[in-house]
Amino acid sequence: MEGYTKFIVTGTNPRFPSFLQGFNRRWFAGSCEAVYVCYDAAGTAASLEEAIQLYGKNVRIKSGGHCYENFVFNETTKAIIDVSAMDRCGFDPNKGYYLESGGTNWSAFNTLFRDYGKVLPAGSCYSVGLGGHICGGGYGLLSRLNGLTIDWLTGVEVAVKDSAHSPAQLRYVSADSTGNDEQDLYWAHRGGGGGNFGVITRYYFKELPDSPSRAFITQMSIRWTEITPDVLAGLLNYFTDLATDSNNWRQFGIFALHHISQGEIVLTIQTAVLQNEDPAVIKAQYVDHLPDKIGSIAPYQLTTRASISSLGGHIQPTAHTIEYTFYEAVQTLNGSGSNQRGKYKSAYMRKGFPQQQVDAIYQYLTATTGVDMSQCLLQVDTYGGMINTVAPNATAIPQRSSVLKLQYQAYWSENADDAVYLKWMNDFYTTMYAATGGTPNPVLDPANNVDGCYYNYPDSDLNRFGGLDAALQLYFGNNLPRLKQAKRRWDPNNYFNSFQSIPLR
């Protein structure tokens, strides 16, 4: 097999237009002329060189296709470098565990767990590609216990094009690299995001965390008929207390605050049981009290979400706490949902929710818009723990004192409804952060609560609040100048560009 295959986009190839669209159905690369499917690192460098020679700065990089915005799939895209076929995982005796950039959260977990008893503290959406997820500072249900993906990253292999007059080449940079340029390139891939400096082919980790042996998953739902602004405030305060408990990094919480039209909000807590621990002891200490604490705030129910039994396809309601093997636990929470139209925003928080934000959440989650809002929500995740033991400038991710991470989500089917959902999302977000200029801008926050946004949840709207640099400051804070320095050295011609890519100046 050659190192890559070039597909010329035609109307007769049955694989098109599937190659030209990702997870978000809002975006399509309608002007794309070629797709390069890469099978190894050398093929990636060769295809990159050819694509740039033919299409210049209109070449885009794809792994899993989950980019929330149209950074890859847009009308300026002429060629796509697709690394999704590069999904191998293994162990190098000199460089450590490796994951190729075309793999996914599920393929990485499956191989690391099966072959080595290790885990990467990555996300729970199974189909998200590693190419962008890891280098953007990916996190998941084990991150309070083990940190971010980039906190374990010790090396990266990347195809760079640092001169218009020299061919694209592979570079391996690591924590052991000598020279400021190599160190900057390694550091930039520890949180600086994908598609900014080159095409990542492999990630390396000299060490990785041991897998837990088991996990408890606790799910409880509270019907919207039981929720008032005061009840919502109490639930959010409880969740914040869970996130700030410095003696409890083994638990990770996901609080899905669904729109009222969905009928309920759902709290999910995973409690990891480590090797050689007694599950009964862990359950008694960390799990058994959860229903009573929630029940003291609002009546809860066994979650109405259902699992489909493998025996006959019967729908079986789940209990509020189930003990799983760890493999089962990952399978249970492993989902990406349907391909739909979508819009997303994010925020970090160092503390809990002030009353103004509680009121805004209640207002927008009970709003009537004239369209189906049942797939609109604010998801609040616990954060902190081991993540916050790393210095803000040790990696490109500066948010090392936050305890909550927020993701605003809206999903719908028809393009005719775009304006309604986008207005709801924008109004919700700007109302939430009215006190800090319409975004979670820490510079404008005397309360020292909000702490910017997450680059792996890109939001093009942020550019409206002061331009590109202001948007990137929300993602990277004081780390932005060093990212620009790496950009000038390794991509001086700005071949790797998007609406929110790292600029040269």
Order of alpha helices (4+ residues) and beta strands (2+ residues): beta-beta-alpha-beta-beta-beta-beta-alpha-alpha-alpha-beta-beta-alpha-beta-beta-alpha-beta-beta-alpha-alpha-beta-beta-beta-beta-alpha-beta-alpha-beta-beta-alpha-alpha-alpha
